[in-house]
Amino acid sequence: MTHPLHVAFIWHQHQPLYKSRVADGEYRLPWVRLHGTKDYLDLILLLERYPNLHQTVNLVPSLMMQIEDYVEGKAMDPYLKATLTPIDQLLPETKEFIIEHFFDAHHRTMIDPHRRYSELYNQRQTNGRRWCFDNWTDRDYGDLLTWHNLTWIDPLFWDDPEIRAWLDKGQDFTLGDRQRIIAKHREILSQIIPKHRAMQESGQLEVTTTPYTHPIMPLLADTDSGRVAVPQMGLPKQRFRYPDDITRHLRKAREMYEERFGVPLRGLWPSEQSVSPAVLPYIAKEGIRWICSDEAVLGWTLKHFFHRDERGTVQEPDMLYRPYRLATDNGDLSIVFRDHRLSDLIGFTYSGMDAQKAATDLIGHLEAIARKFQNSDEPHLVTIALDGENCWEFYPQDGIPFLTQLYSILNETPHIKLVTVSEYLDKFPTTAEIPSEQLHSGSWVDGSFTTWIGDPTKNRAWDMLTAARDTLARHPEATEESNPEVWEAMDAAEGSDWFWWFGEGHSSNHDAIFDQLFREHLIAVYQCLNEPVPDEIRRPVEIHAAKGDRAPEGFIHPVIDGRGDEQDWDRAGRFEVGGARGTMHQSSAVQRLWYGYDHQNLYLRLDFQAGIKPGIDCPPELNLLWYYENHSTFNSPLPLVDLPDEAPLNYHFRHHLGINLLTKTVWFQEAGEHWKWHSRASRSSVALDNCLEVSIPWADLQMEPDSQLRVVAVMSDGGRYRQYFPENALIPVTIP
């Protein structure tokens, strides 16, 4: 191999606009401030220790604006307001807010390591919120307010004498302590943009940006583009078609970038890696030279499915690991496509592994790719692009041990070279070309736009946005110069984040606030135009109530201890079972079934009725059966007696995991010829305390990535059938 394997890491740093337009500019949520103290500066300071390693960081304009507001003391959020309020002046509703929200952090990595913070958390989890409200003293509130702000300071800064003194003190904090901690937040925030500029000037970093408020550009050009990937998609009643808005978002982003970094903008992270032929000329017109998207978009574009072996290595590396040229009337663009799996390993899986093993695993994947090119004289570029902030909360010490191990190995590995995208393109001009009209219209999520449009609730929000944009179009006198406020509000409402949280697919305990912020931006559009605000904008886009059955909302990494930690399973899929579904459903000792996965394991959890004892109140055996669609394999009937002749119990299955709930032992079987079951080794883990938790390694199933499978859970007693769930269904899973 003539060239080393070039690797471009691109870290995407983004927050939506949290500033309210109807509440004196107060920030509704604190995430710019908190992630600013924990995730943006330390990431590049760690990299700076290894000058030979080059990377790219994408800073979204809406994030940079809000960082600057906090630095200048212009931003106030409810968490900050509560923190700076004397304890004896806290109102009852503020105390309730503190009890509910000042544990907003991953407890295993950010709460449990700190004795006093963990003590308060366990009091709330064990005794409940009402008990805390009735029993906590001023000291408890003061310590909780302090610890929430302290734990969001990145461990990289803990050698600061002031920060170390607070960590050592641990309790009995004063208002003065809290004021100085907030001053420390601002001090860290103030270094973020200047440090990125300095490292770009040194050549170790390339800083890129995104359209102004992170809109989905193809949908601004035409919401009908949603049907490119999903032809039968249900669309909003009103078609949104304002391609000129793309020009405004790109121009404002470029101007903001160049004002802060003093050089022309070269690279663009299209919001949600969303691209389409329609947006390319607008990007090129701004002088931008390259963009990035996802391998799914490349696959759709080339009408090719990327196959991976059992370790996840792409079998057609020449197609994925190279930039492509896109010709437009305004000049050429280069586009790179990220390796989706490698990006997800960092974003969702390695946090649950030992730091050294995780780093070695990633290096192993890169070396496997390099071996694919050992007889090639051509250069190749592997792009790893992902969210640069949210994943680190789940890593021990905010990812410092993992990144340190990774960078240390890469620093001593000459056949793998970390580069910025621009320096690679400067050295190796793009040769492969994709006709611009052939580029697929899609995003990093399954190569489609279904995360932002198509769901009835998302479509309702689009109709509200279209009505506001049409109203603005009827006011030609409202230019950016004469009425800048209305355009700022319109830009904010066009951001992608609101649509992400609407409807099915994603949920958080802040859904109602995102709903409110979206509508506040729209309200401001009408108010700036002296137009009446439509009644529907005064009402929530959707009812934010607890939902029943749901699909998984992301990867999970639960600790298998039988306790059902709420944060471990918050993104898992769920089926309501038995009495939890209401009186029309069969009675069941099992109330709820949870399921989820990461790149290593499939996870299942059963919640029982309180006080249930296996073998007495419910059958003592659980059987998990795997059914594979569209796979020619040996299959066998369910190995139980007294089975009803009904679907899915009369299906034939490929794998069977049996669990004895009394002894916590497992047995694993694989179907063979003549409907026989054969015992196989398994590395499954089982724990039963107040719930049952199970992890099953994908390696046990020996199926390729992207294989679709279905799972059913069956209760038995001495090999005799008793019950199955979910009712009239199978659990759908796709191996990542």
Buried (B, 14 or more C-beta within 10 A) or exposed (E): BEBBBBBBBBBBBBBBBBBBBBEEEBBBBBBBBBBBBBBBBBBBBBBBEBEEBBBBBBBBBBBBBBBBBBBEEEBBBBBBBBBEBEBEEBEEEBBBBBBEBBBBBBBBBBBEBBEBBBBBBEBBEEEEEEEBBEEBEEEBBBBBBBBBBBBBBBBBBEEBEBBEEBBEBBBEBEBEBBEBBBEBBBBBBBBBBEBBBBBBEEEBBBBBBBBBBBBBBBBBBBBBBBBBBBEEBEBBEBEBBBBEBBBBBBBBBBBBBBEBBEEEBBBBBBBBBBBBBBBBBBBBBBBBBBBBBBBBBBBBBBEEEBEBEEEBBBEBBEBBBBBBBBBBEBBBBBBBBBBBBBBBBBBBBBBBBBBBEBBBBBBEBBBBBBEBBEEEEEBBBBBBBBBBBBBBBBBBBBBBBBBBBBBBBBBEBEEBBBBBBBBBBEEBEBEEEBEBEEBBBBBBBBBBBBBBBBBEBBBBBBBBBBBBBEBBEEBEEBEEEEBEBBBBBBBBBBBBBBBBBBBBBBBBEBBBBBBBBBBBBBBBBBBBBEBEBBEBBEEEBBEBEEEEBBEBBBBBBBBBBBBBBEBBBBBBBBBBBBBBBEEEBEEBBBBBBBBBBBBBBBBBBBBBBEEBEBEEEBBBBBBBBBBBEEEEEBBBBBBBEEBEEEEBBEBBBBBBBBBBBEEEEBBBBBBEEEEEBEEBEBEBBBBBEEBBBBBBEBEBBEBBBEBBBBBBBBBBBEEEBBBBBBBEBBBBBEBB
